[in-house]
Every structure is written in C-alpha cells, then in structure tokens.
Amino acid sequence: MRVCGVVCAVVLWPAGPVAADAAGPTDYRSVITEVIVDDAVTPVTTTDGAVTVPGALISVEGHDSFLWLRTTPGSTASIPGYEGEPYLRIDADGSVWRNQRSFSTYYNQDRYGDAARPAIVDHSAEPLWEQVDDDGSWAWHDHRIHLMESTPPIGAEPGDEVVNAVVPLVIDGRSIAVRVVSTLQPPPSIAAPIIGAVVGGVLMAAGVMVWRRQRHTRSFAAVTIAGIAASAAVVAGAGWWRDAPADTAPSVTWWALPATAVLAVVVAAVTGRRSVFVATAALVVAAVQIVVWTIGRFDVLSAALIPTVLPAGLDRGLTVMALITAVGAAAMMVIAWLRPASRSASVDAVND
C-alpha cells in the first residue's frame, strides 16, 4: 500500500498549476512576408526561423500561435497594443516590461482573446509597468497573425489566405512593421495513425502470445509493452517541449504525464514478482496517464500542423501506438490478476 501511495502522489504531481494556453495543433500557417523599415519594404524569402530586423529577431512560433521578439544586446523595443497604447517594452539591459493598464496584456493571454476587461485597464493613464522577463525576448498571442475563429471561413480551401495584417514595432527609435500572412493548410494524411495502430496491434498480439503461453512471464509481457507505450509518449511529448521557446509557456504536462507513466511502469516491474496487485495498480496508473495525455493532444490526428521537432507523422503514429499499447497492457495485467491461474503463478514465483 505504501508503494501505491507513492505512485498516486507522483500521478498527482503534474496536475498542479501549469502555464496556460501554450501552442497546440493548428490548421493554419502564418509567415512573415515582408519587413517595413521607415516605409521601406523588404520582402522576406524565408518562411522558417527568425527574421532579422534592425536591432532584433522576430518569428512566428507554434505555426500561427505566437509572435516572438528578441532584441540584440543593447537595443530597445516597444510594442504598442491594439489601440496604440503602450503594451510591451524591452530595455537595453534586456529587461522585459508589460503594461498592466493595457487591455492587450489580458487579451493576448488566450489564443482566441477570451478575456474580460479588468477595472485596472486605462489607456489614458500612465503605464503601470511590470517586469516579466530579463533576457531580452518575449512571445505573445498577437491576434493579428492568426484567425480568431476555431473553424475556417465558409468556403475556404487549403492554400487560401485567411489573414493578412501588419504588426507595428519601434526598435531603437525606428518605426518597423512586419507583415504576416496566414493560410489554411491541407488536412494531414491518415497513413501515420494507421501505421501507429498497426504497430500497436502487433505489439499487443506478441504480448498476448507470451501472456497466454508462459504463465510465469505474464507480468513481464504486460510491463514490457506498457514501457514501450510510456516511452513512445515521452518521446512525442518531448518533441513538443523542444519545439516551443520558453517565452511561449510550453506546458509541463506534455512530458510530465508520460514521464510519470514510465515511473509507474518501473514500479510494476520492481513489484511484479512480489505482488501482482501492486504491479497491476501501477500499470493501470500508467495507462490512465497515457489516456489523459492522449486526450489532451487528440487534435494531433486531425490538425494539419503540430508544434514538434519530430516529423508530424511520427508524432501521430507514436500517439496512437502509445494509447493502444498502454490500455492493452493494463488490461492484460488486470486479467492476469483476476484469474486464479495468475494468482497461483505469483505464489509459485515467490516460492521459487
């Protein structure tokens, strides 16, 4: 029971407060198409990575979710809000400040601008600056760079332009603006989820064969398959984490949920020969973690773009495989625990 308590405590750990509204799967790609410096227009030919502007780097992160700005050492920047009010500023020492009296401060916290207008908001008053960082960079949900609806415009086809807007900046006292164009992307291929399901099915079939024929290795088969599932989820979650700059507030649950599933599998492996009940409980915990993790990222199967450093198809395949194998392994372990034959097998293992 003490082991079960430890496992449950670990499971509850990632349920605490985490950064809200990080980048997720999307059907749109936003790119910077031109930089305007003192009314001089410079087309941008690259669509990936940061774009250099005088005194700073700027990029779209999460495909269309965030606008990210990093100043060069010694440079300053100011970003006005949607009503022209002071919103963000970066000082020469790299300190980043946000105006608490700007409605943009609250409006930009959510991808779709789901925010009330607090009483403190007053664009006619002196800015109330709060330091939010000190490394010369910041990312925010600039609503001019992405579609503000959860569904495409009526009649929109893949490749159609859904947003074309200019975001103004002031860097080292110079007026700079960037034009951002967002387009609807084609839906993803279903091949990767199918391959993931097939791989998961093959692993389960192999595990079931061992589980049925070798009484003393039933726990080993289930633990092995659960370990593969949790490890696949960790890889996929880490891919999201590595893709997101810290300024975009990546969610710790992307990797913490599958990481705790790995820990639960380790508990099952260590306790399997001593207590089938504890091992079963640990694998059920691991399966629940993987199911919750999958539900939180279920859009990876239907969204055109995924915020990950991995190939998108690999991410989708790992997600499906992890779900199938985690649930299957837990089911195998539960059945082994409930069957009298399995109980006698555990007694034999202890006697050995």
Secondary structure, DSSP 8 states (H G I E B T S, - for coil): -HHHHHHHHHHHGGGS----S----BSEEEEEEEEEETTEEEE----SS-EEETTEEEEEETTTTEEEEEE-TT--EEEE-TTS-EEEEE-TTS-EEEETT-HHHHHTTSTT------TT--TTS---EEEEESSSEEEE--TTSS-SSSS--TT--TT-EEEEEEEEEEETTEEEEEEEEEEE-----SHHHHHHHHHHHHHHHHHHHHHHH-GGGHHHHHHHHHHHHHHHHHHHHHHHHHHS-GGG---THHHHHHHHHHHHHHHHHHHTTT-HHHHHHHHHHHHHHHHHHHHHTGGGGT-SB---SS-HHHHHHHHHHHHHHHHHHHHHHHHHHHSHHHHHHHHHHHH-
